[in-house]
Amino acid sequence: MIATRRQILRNMPAATALALLGATARAETFPARPFHLLVGGGPGSVPDLVARVIGDKLSAVAGQPVVVENRPGAGGIIAMQALVSSNPDGYTIAIASMSQLVFNSYLFARLPYDPVHDVAPVCPLVVGALAVAAHPLVPAASFPELVAYAKSHPGRLAIGTASNGSPPDVVARLLARTADIDVQFVPFRTGPEGLTGVIRGDVQLFVDAPPLIAPQVKVGAVKVLAVTGRVREPDLPDVPTIAEAGFPGAEAEAWFGLVAPAKAPGEAVTDLNRKIAAIMVAPDVQQQFAKLSFRPLTGSSDTLRQLIDEGHRRWGPVIKEAGIRLD
């Protein structure tokens, strides 16, 4: 009869058995099991689209399945709770947004996770700008002209965004703060609803991602006065950046990063970082993200940590001053 592994271990001296088990554990080369990639958005959402690209490519590079798990709701809190309560073995990871890692610290009084201490940054992923759209009848052909009109008509203009505390909403408040203009802020439930609002004239202005807005520019339903990123957008090549428009202090880009639980093994984080870096330079990956108006943002775990720290320094005062709360 062939002895089982359990029987062999039972008959060994304790020290020998422990050594054998340790050797077996060390022999497991990471990654040796499927990954679970958590995303704080539903199927078809922007975070989900980012996750699908990353998941497909990571699976091919790592030789292991990547199961994308959608955990939408509560500003991404549900997904982050699932991450920080998971086994920190490097196999449960998450696509995390600027909202989950920065904004939520100021939007919720009792955040059930600590974005700084409960999360291990793995690497940055992508970064993208927003566009400032206006109804065609708004008497401004540029962002400086819009500011001049707003100053002469305080409180007259309304800016639509996709929900309170979302990146478009917070960036819109930064724009108004930097330009020193008095405008109203009108949250919609979703970006498409906000776009419909500015097309109908329910609001005069709208801030959101270029891919959502650009098709309506082509048919003349809206006009775009500026984009908030460091470079011009391929879908809106004639639209100046906010810095080119004379307001560099309002430059703002939304980003996503890959994170793991805080106690994830360092070697797992390093391995994931290396694999993602290889993925992000692939031309087909860059093309897929370009369709979403994102630029790959490669770097180390320290690079993502710096983004988080800079985000707290920059966006904390904006959110506090606006008095936005979601609880």
Rosetta blueprint (number, residue, H / E / L):
1 M L
2 I L
3 A L
4 T L
5 R H
6 R H
7 Q H
8 I H
9 L H
10 R H
11 N H
12 M L
13 P L
14 A H
15 A H
16 T H
17 A H
18 L H
19 A H
20 L H
21 L H
22 G H
23 A H
24 T H
25 A H
26 R H
27 A H
28 E L
29 T L
30 F L
31 P L
32 A L
33 R L
34 P L
35 F E
36 H E
37 L E
38 L E
39 V E
40 G L
41 G L
42 G L
43 P L
44 G L
45 S L
46 V H
47 P H
48 D H
49 L H
50 V H
51 A H
52 R H
53 V H
54 I H
55 G H
56 D H
57 K H
58 L H
59 S H
60 A H
61 V H
62 A H
63 G L
64 Q L
65 P L
66 V E
67 V E
68 V E
69 E E
70 N E
71 R L
72 P L
73 G L
74 A H
75 G H
76 G H
77 I H
78 I H
79 A H
80 M H
81 Q H
82 A H
83 L H
84 V H
85 S L
86 S L
87 N L
88 P L
89 D L
90 G L
91 Y L
92 T E
93 I E
94 A E
95 I E
96 A E
97 S E
98 M H
99 S H
100 Q H
101 L H
102 V H
103 F H
104 N H
105 S H
106 Y H
107 L H
108 F L
109 A L
110 R L
111 L L
112 P L
113 Y L
114 D L
115 P L
116 V L
117 H L
118 D L
119 V E
120 A E
121 P E
122 V E
123 C E
124 P E
125 L E
126 V E
127 V E
128 G E
129 A E
130 L L
131 A E
132 V E
133 A E
134 A E
135 H L
136 P L
137 L L
138 V L
139 P L
140 A L
141 A L
142 S L
143 F H
144 P H
145 E H
146 L H
147 V H
148 A H
149 Y H
150 A H
151 K H
152 S H
153 H L
154 P L
155 G L
156 R L
157 L L
158 A E
159 I E
160 G E
161 T E
162 A E
163 S L
164 N L
165 G L
166 S L
167 P H
168 P H
169 D H
170 V H
171 V H
172 A H
173 R H
174 L H
175 L H
176 A H
177 R H
178 T H
179 A H
180 D L
181 I L
182 D L
183 V L
184 Q E
185 F E
186 V E
187 P E
188 F E
189 R L
190 T L
191 G H
192 P H
193 E H
194 G H
195 L H
196 T H
197 G H
198 V H
199 I H
200 R H
201 G L
202 D L
203 V L
204 Q L
205 L E
206 F E
207 V E
208 D E
209 A L
210 P H
211 P H
212 L H
213 I H
214 A H
215 P H
216 Q H
217 V H
218 K H
219 V L
220 G L
221 A L
222 V L
223 K E
224 V E
225 L E
226 A E
227 V E
228 T L
229 G L
230 R L
231 V L
232 R L
233 E E
234 P L
235 D L
236 L E
237 P L
238 D L
239 V L
240 P L
241 T E
242 I L
243 A L
244 E L
245 A L
246 G L
247 F L
248 P H
249 G H
250 A H
251 E L
252 A L
253 E E
254 A E
255 W E
256 F E
257 G E
258 L E
259 V E
260 A E
261 P E
262 A L
263 K L
264 A L
265 P L
266 G H
267 E H
268 A H
269 V H
270 T H
271 D H
272 L H
273 N H
274 R H
275 K H
276 I H
277 A H
278 A H
279 I H
280 M H
281 V L
282 A L
283 P H
284 D H
285 V H
286 Q H
287 Q H
288 Q H
289 F H
290 A H
291 K H
292 L L
293 S L
294 F L
295 R E
296 P E
297 L L
298 T L
299 G L
300 S L
301 S H
302 D H
303 T H
304 L H
305 R H
306 Q H
307 L H
308 I H
309 D H
310 E H
311 G H
312 H H
313 R H
314 R H
315 W H
316 G H
317 P H
318 V H
319 I H
320 K H
321 E H
322 A H
323 G L
324 I L
325 R L
326 L L
327 D L
